[in-house]
Amino acid sequence: MPLWLDLLIRVVAVMAAFLVLPLVVGQAEHKVMAHMQGRLGPMYAGAFHGWAQLVADGVKFVQKEDVTPREADRAVFRLAPIVALFPYLVIFLTIPLGPGGLVAQRLDIGLFLVLAVMGIGVVAVLMSAWSSANKYSLLGGVRGAAQLLGYELPLVLSAASVAMAAGTLSLPGIVEAWQPWWLIWQAPAALVFFIAGLAEIRRPPFDMPIADSELVFGYMTEYTGLRFAFFLLAEYVGIVVIAALTTVLFLGGWHGPNPDQLGWLWTLLKIFALSFVIIWLRVSYPRLREDQLQRLCWLVLVPTALAQLVLTAAVKALT
Amino acid sequence: MTVADVLLLALGALAVGSGALVVTSSHLVRAGLYLVVSLGAIAGLYLVLGAELVAWVQILVYVGAVVVLLLFAVMLTRAPIGPSAGLDRPAFPAVLIGGGAGLGLAVLFADAFRWVRYPEPEPGTAERVGEQIFGAWVLPFEVLSILLLSALVGAIVLSRPDIGARRSTPEQPDPDQANPDPATAGGEVKA
């Protein structure tokens, strides 16, 4: 296969995954939430159980007027949704789906790239918050920045633990080195990573920055139409990315029966199962208050991640 | 010119241009955002030069944390949208010092390395950087980590009046601690 064709296929595949997976998760969220609350959820769009609801939503967003507040910093305001979405697109490139190079871009230090790029999301939050010229937006953005900066620490520490265990920073390399007993050995790190990841994508119960009962909609308050849709898309892509990273780092990615042929299926199944858990948490837990949120991060997650690092190093040194 | 040369020049121009905007822009927050662009372009330079790990560390530390803290601090104090009039920034000495240092260094480096050809080093992968840091450079690395640790401890001591930074005369409260919250105030009286 010539190089350009290979490249083209990979890029098209990543774009397709980038556009389809979040929609599937979004639709699942509509239906799962509805059924957990004793409702039916969308039933009409597309005739069969409302499967086309998000397509209809997308069409609606495109039709809406694109409003920029008069006092806003227009350039920054318009750039922010793209900055919010872009890091996740880059992360999608690095997630291995199956064995034998079934990954868009095999990188020597994929894990490091993922963690570094995820940090850019904070800039998008601050940009949208400040440029909206709205006090609710600014408050939401400052909360968001404090939350993202704080939770990046346990995220990186717990990822470092599994990288130490595997002895590599490459995401496919970590999956190759993974063994079932790591489920117990790395369990605290997995929990910390998943919780910190939830906070990184600002999903309930960590949605203090967009707390709708006090801040209207946080840093997204002033956004309408397509730009708002970009933020929503970023949120659902974020769910997929966090689920995928947890799968790859802690749940063994493509490991399962017959991994050479069905590896991609196991990865996808694990991703969807974790996405379901993320939706489930949204329905089950009330929003954490700002002080509880910081307390959880600094007094529970960071010490746990540090203890896990010590444990990993000890087991690694003994075996 | 190879592709790498073109990329180096483009990224360098981007870094210098946005760097100049950081110090000339009268929009406070935008100056911080230009700093993001500038530091990102420097990360791109590292990537082109083959130092992958350093490039991502640059993104993780500078773009993801340092600039964000800076923006955060600016937004907590005063961050007007639009140009700020009363910025105290004398242009002439800045041009003199910045331009002088930049041009002088450029001339010096161009002159020093013009006739020397270096073999291209191996890419700076995580494995190679790790071997170097924990092999040849382990002592400076450990000394640096002790320095950072003591800075951390110092920051904690300074920010917590109940364990450090005791006042010599209780009658004259520090302006910083004019309003200590009740929890720490109790500890202070005992101390």
Chai-1 contact restraints between the chains, C-beta under 6 A:
chainA,res_idxA,chainB,res_idxB,connection_type,confidence,min_distance_angstrom,max_distance_angstrom,comment,restraint_id
A,D73,B,I81,contact,1.0,0.0,6.0,A-B,restraint_1
A,D108,B,T125,contact,1.0,0.0,6.0,A-B,restraint_2
A,I109,B,E52,contact,1.0,0.0,6.0,A-B,restraint_3
A,I109,B,L53,contact,1.0,0.0,6.0,A-B,restraint_4
A,I109,B,A126,contact,1.0,0.0,6.0,A-B,restraint_5
A,F112,B,W56,contact,1.0,0.0,6.0,A-B,restraint_6
A,L113,B,W56,contact,1.0,0.0,6.0,A-B,restraint_7
A,A116,B,W56,contact,1.0,0.0,6.0,A-B,restraint_8
A,A116,B,I59,contact,1.0,0.0,6.0,A-B,restraint_9
A,A116,B,L60,contact,1.0,0.0,6.0,A-B,restraint_10
A,G119,B,L60,contact,1.0,0.0,6.0,A-B,restraint_11
A,G119,B,G64,contact,1.0,0.0,6.0,A-B,restraint_12
A,V122,B,V68,contact,1.0,0.0,6.0,A-B,restraint_13
A,V123,B,V36,contact,1.0,0.0,6.0,A-B,restraint_14
A,L126,B,L71,contact,1.0,0.0,6.0,A-B,restraint_15
A,W130,B,V29,contact,1.0,0.0,6.0,A-B,restraint_16
A,W130,B,M75,contact,1.0,0.0,6.0,A-B,restraint_17
A,A133,B,I81,contact,1.0,0.0,6.0,A-B,restraint_18
A,V142,B,M75,contact,1.0,0.0,6.0,A-B,restraint_19
A,A145,B,F72,contact,1.0,0.0,6.0,A-B,restraint_20
A,L169,B,A126,contact,1.0,0.0,6.0,A-B,restraint_21
